[in-house]
Amino acid sequence: MTAPDLSQLTPEQLRALASQLLARVTEQDQTIQAKDQTIQKQDQSIKYKEQVNQKLTYG
Protein backbone atom coordinates (compact mmCIF):
# COMPACT_ATOMS: atom_id res chain seq x y z
CA MET A 1 0.00 0.00 0.00
CA THR A 2 1.54 3.26 -1.08
CA ALA A 3 0.83 6.32 1.02
CA PRO A 4 -1.44 8.73 -0.83
CA ASP A 5 -0.70 12.44 -0.90
CA LEU A 6 -3.21 13.49 1.75
CA SER A 7 -3.18 17.09 0.62
CA GLN A 8 -4.58 15.98 -2.74
CA LEU A 9 -7.53 14.04 -1.29
CA THR A 10 -11.02 15.44 -0.97
CA PRO A 11 -12.70 15.49 2.43
CA GLU A 12 -14.83 12.52 1.33
CA GLN A 13 -11.72 10.57 0.30
CA LEU A 14 -10.04 11.43 3.62
CA ARG A 15 -13.09 10.14 5.53
CA ALA A 16 -13.06 6.94 3.49
CA LEU A 17 -9.34 6.47 4.13
CA ALA A 18 -9.78 7.12 7.84
CA SER A 19 -12.63 4.59 7.94
CA GLN A 20 -10.49 1.97 6.20
CA LEU A 21 -7.59 2.59 8.55
CA LEU A 22 -9.81 2.36 11.64
CA ALA A 23 -11.26 -0.92 10.38
CA ARG A 24 -7.76 -2.25 9.81
CA VAL A 25 -6.62 -1.20 13.29
CA THR A 26 -9.69 -2.84 14.83
CA GLU A 27 -8.99 -6.07 12.94
CA GLN A 28 -5.35 -6.07 14.00
CA ASP A 29 -6.33 -5.35 17.61
CA GLN A 30 -8.67 -8.36 17.59
CA THR A 31 -5.90 -10.53 16.14
CA ILE A 32 -3.49 -9.36 18.83
CA GLN A 33 -6.02 -10.04 21.58
CA ALA A 34 -6.66 -13.55 20.27
CA LYS A 35 -2.94 -14.29 20.10
CA ASP A 36 -2.47 -12.85 23.60
CA GLN A 37 -5.14 -15.19 24.95
CA THR A 38 -3.45 -18.14 23.25
CA ILE A 39 -0.11 -17.16 24.76
CA GLN A 40 -1.65 -16.82 28.22
CA LYS A 41 -3.21 -20.30 27.97
CA GLN A 42 0.08 -21.78 26.83
CA ASP A 43 1.90 -20.01 29.66
CA GLN A 44 -0.54 -21.46 32.19
CA SER A 45 -0.07 -24.91 30.70
CA ILE A 46 3.72 -24.61 30.88
CA LYS A 47 3.60 -23.43 34.49
CA TYR A 48 1.33 -26.33 35.43
CA LYS A 49 3.63 -28.83 33.73
CA GLU A 50 6.62 -27.31 35.50
CA GLN A 51 4.86 -27.69 38.85
CA VAL A 52 4.03 -31.32 38.12
CA ASN A 53 7.61 -31.93 37.03
CA GLN A 54 8.94 -30.35 40.23
CA LYS A 55 6.66 -32.52 42.36
CA LEU A 56 7.67 -35.67 40.52
CA THR A 57 11.35 -34.77 40.69
CA TYR A 58 11.63 -33.51 44.25
CA GLY A 59 8.63 -35.02 45.93
matplotlib code that plots the C-alpha trace (Angstrom):
import matplotlib.pyplot as plt

x = [0.0, 1.5, 0.8, -1.4, -0.7, -3.2, -3.2, -4.6, -7.5, -11.0, -12.7, -14.8, -11.7, -10.0, -13.1, -13.1, -9.3, -9.8, -12.6, -10.5, -7.6, -9.8, -11.3, -7.8, -6.6, -9.7, -9.0, -5.4, -6.3, -8.7, -5.9, -3.5, -6.0, -6.7, -2.9, -2.5, -5.1, -3.4, -0.1, -1.7, -3.2, 0.1, 1.9, -0.5, -0.1, 3.7, 3.6, 1.3, 3.6, 6.6, 4.9, 4.0, 7.6, 8.9, 6.7, 7.7, 11.4, 11.6, 8.6]
y = [0.0, 3.3, 6.3, 8.7, 12.4, 13.5, 17.1, 16.0, 14.0, 15.4, 15.5, 12.5, 10.6, 11.4, 10.1, 6.9, 6.5, 7.1, 4.6, 2.0, 2.6, 2.4, -0.9, -2.3, -1.2, -2.8, -6.1, -6.1, -5.4, -8.4, -10.5, -9.4, -10.0, -13.6, -14.3, -12.8, -15.2, -18.1, -17.2, -16.8, -20.3, -21.8, -20.0, -21.5, -24.9, -24.6, -23.4, -26.3, -28.8, -27.3, -27.7, -31.3, -31.9, -30.4, -32.5, -35.7, -34.8, -33.5, -35.0]
z = [0.0, -1.1, 1.0, -0.8, -0.9, 1.7, 0.6, -2.7, -1.3, -1.0, 2.4, 1.3, 0.3, 3.6, 5.5, 3.5, 4.1, 7.8, 7.9, 6.2, 8.5, 11.6, 10.4, 9.8, 13.3, 14.8, 12.9, 14.0, 17.6, 17.6, 16.1, 18.8, 21.6, 20.3, 20.1, 23.6, 24.9, 23.3, 24.8, 28.2, 28.0, 26.8, 29.7, 32.2, 30.7, 30.9, 34.5, 35.4, 33.7, 35.5, 38.9, 38.1, 37.0, 40.2, 42.4, 40.5, 40.7, 44.3, 45.9]

ax = plt.figure().add_subplot(projection="3d")
ax.plot(x, y, z, "-o")
ax.set_aspect("equal")
plt.show()
